[in-house]
């Protein structure tokens, strides 16, 4: 399985990514092994599972590049950010 996920930092800043191992990836974010998320603590607030890596990558790209798609998702999960 491949996962598209949204994590939120301690200052409520969201980050979107994809991975094949969600637990390992979240640990890497919290250990500072990712340049984009270094220096903060992160918690998982949302994920989607895909059988196809290509589908997961397309969805991640859509969320990162298309503000409308990202906004609709964030509105749908707004209470999870708290």
BELQUI-V95241 format. One record per pair of residues at least 24 apart in sequence whose ideal C-beta (glycine too) atoms are under 8 Angstrom apart, sorted by the first residue. I is the first residue (numbers start at 1). GAP is how many residues later the second one is. Records with the same first field share a line. If there is no record, write none. Layout:
I->GAP / GAP
This chain:
1->48 / 49 / 50
2->47 / 48 / 49 / 50 / 51 / 53 / 54 / 55
3->44 / 45 / 46 / 47 / 53
4->43 / 44 / 46 / 52 / 55 / 56 / 59
5->39 / 41 / 42 / 43
6->38 / 39 / 40 / 41 / 67 / 71
7->30 / 35 / 36 / 37 / 38
8->34 / 35 / 37 / 72 / 73
9->28 / 31 / 32 / 33
10->30 / 31
11->29
12->69
13->27
14->31 / 60 / 67
15->27
16->44 / 47 / 48 / 54
17->43
18->38 / 39 / 41 / 42
20->33
22->25
45->32 / 35 / 36
46->27 / 31 / 34
